[in-house]
Amino acid sequence: MKRGSEMSKTVNNTTVKAPRLISLFSGCGGLDLGFKNAGFDLVWANDFDSDAQAVYSLNLGEIDRRDILSVGEDEIPDGDILTAGFPCQPFSNAGNRKGVHDSRGMLYKECLRIIRNKMPKVIVFENVRGLLSTKYVDGRNLADVIVEDLSTMNDVGYDVVHRLLNASDYGVPQNRHRVFFIGVRKDLEISFKFPPKIPKHNLTLGNILNIPSNVPNQVDWAFSPQAMDMVTHIPEGGSWKDVPYEHLAPRFKKIRDNMKKYRSPNFYRRFSRNEICGTITASAQPENCGIIHPTQNRRFSIREIARIQTFPDTFQFIDDSAKDITAMYKVIGNAVPVQLANIIATAIMDQVFEGDCCQ
Ligand SMILES: C[S@@+](CC[C@H](N)C(=O)[O-])C[C@H]1O[C@@H](n2cnc3c(N)ncnc32)[C@H](O)[C@@H]1O
């Protein structure tokens, strides 16, 4: 699939080109698919992870494979909108919270470098909730720094709004909190409004786990024997708290011995068919996400987590080897749910680009 497809449509008898999207930190393409389905033209995407690249190119087209640090601004085509879900590990609540002191945190600066050169009409940043409590090197809140950096960019600046969204408020069968920053170039004089929440209809696991057998990628990453010993003692809707003490792995016994000190963590959550699933993470470990099937003693399959992340069944993943299978959990867990991305993309299309010819 070649880039620069020059998508277009006809409005009032005039042909208008689709807004061109520059995608940084594209991953396997969850965010990009949501934007593509809303009518954006993916003109350039980049990611240095070979697993993400393989899935992206299989489904969405070409992707630049370099480390973004080595990509010159002039090598990137112009665009009307730039999206960036810059790496979240340094900001993650589960991570070490080095935040912007971590070199990956500084990848935010790479976004600024490219925005300064391109000055697209719209900027979309997506990140984990932990970003909101991360301090910048000078002690300011990172979220305030982002708003200020963008609002003063190149003397034109962006009007920036940001909000913490729960994906399940936008039709995604998953409670997943992510913060979105939307910046609209100030000369357009548009103040972006986040789309309203939609009712949570049919989002429980029972609604999405019935997958026809001809849908591909229905393989799962086996639990270790120690994890499996715990899983078999957890009922539907339960957690590690249901596991008899003698079946706990040693590190869990230590925590069980002093639940108050460890604040009673909810490891090995096994969501029931009547519940909305918890966040699917890149590591897919039962300690930190609801990855256990409600009624079968196994992890969710690749296709099941893809459904929880609202990838369509036609989106293809790669499961030729055990290494591929663990890699798919990583790229899917890293993705923005397609449906959430699509709702945000549609709001941007309606509020900023509708009827506009993007030259
Ligand atoms: C949170 S994921 C993005 C997921 C994506 N938005 C989606 O919806 O599928 C962040 C991505 O940044 C990529 N990345 C991290 N550092 C990078 C770098 N220096 N250059 C290029 N890509 C990088 C990672 O490989 C990872 O796929």
PDBQT file of the ligand as one rigid body, heavy atoms in Angstrom, charges set to zero:
ROOT
HETATM    1  C1  LIG A 401       1.973   3.663  23.109  1.00  0.00    +0.000 C 
HETATM    2  S1  LIG A 401       2.658   3.018  21.631  1.00  0.00    +0.000 S 
HETATM    3  C2  LIG A 401       1.670   3.831  20.407  1.00  0.00    +0.000 C 
HETATM    4  C3  LIG A 401       0.454   3.053  20.004  1.00  0.00    +0.000 C 
HETATM    5  C4  LIG A 401      -0.337   3.664  18.866  1.00  0.00    +0.000 C 
HETATM    6  N1  LIG A 401      -0.763   5.023  19.129  1.00  0.00    +0.000 N 
HETATM    7  C5  LIG A 401      -1.568   2.812  18.523  1.00  0.00    +0.000 C 
HETATM    8  O1  LIG A 401      -2.684   3.292  18.674  1.00  0.00    +0.000 OA
HETATM    9  O2  LIG A 401      -1.411   1.646  18.113  1.00  0.00    +0.000 OA
HETATM   10  C6  LIG A 401       4.175   3.903  21.501  1.00  0.00    +0.000 C 
HETATM   11  C7  LIG A 401       5.039   3.480  20.313  1.00  0.00    +0.000 C 
HETATM   12  O3  LIG A 401       6.194   4.334  20.245  1.00  0.00    +0.000 OA
HETATM   13  C8  LIG A 401       7.231   3.592  19.634  1.00  0.00    +0.000 C 
HETATM   14  N2  LIG A 401       8.515   4.265  19.902  1.00  0.00    +0.000 N 
HETATM   15  C9  LIG A 401       9.100   4.439  21.103  1.00  0.00    +0.000 A 
HETATM   16  N3  LIG A 401      10.253   5.110  20.974  1.00  0.00    +0.000 NA
HETATM   17  C10 LIG A 401      10.401   5.368  19.648  1.00  0.00    +0.000 A 
HETATM   18  C11 LIG A 401      11.403   6.039  18.886  1.00  0.00    +0.000 A 
HETATM   19  N4  LIG A 401      12.462   6.567  19.492  1.00  0.00    +0.000 N 
HETATM   20  N5  LIG A 401      11.238   6.132  17.554  1.00  0.00    +0.000 NA
HETATM   21  C12 LIG A 401      10.144   5.571  16.946  1.00  0.00    +0.000 A 
HETATM   22  N6  LIG A 401       9.164   4.931  17.618  1.00  0.00    +0.000 NA
HETATM   23  C13 LIG A 401       9.289   4.834  18.950  1.00  0.00    +0.000 A 
HETATM   24  C14 LIG A 401       7.109   2.220  20.290  1.00  0.00    +0.000 C 
HETATM   25  O4  LIG A 401       7.728   1.225  19.492  1.00  0.00    +0.000 OA
HETATM   26  C15 LIG A 401       5.588   2.049  20.420  1.00  0.00    +0.000 C 
HETATM   27  O5  LIG A 401       5.071   1.272  19.366  1.00  0.00    +0.000 OA
ENDROOT
TORSDOF 0
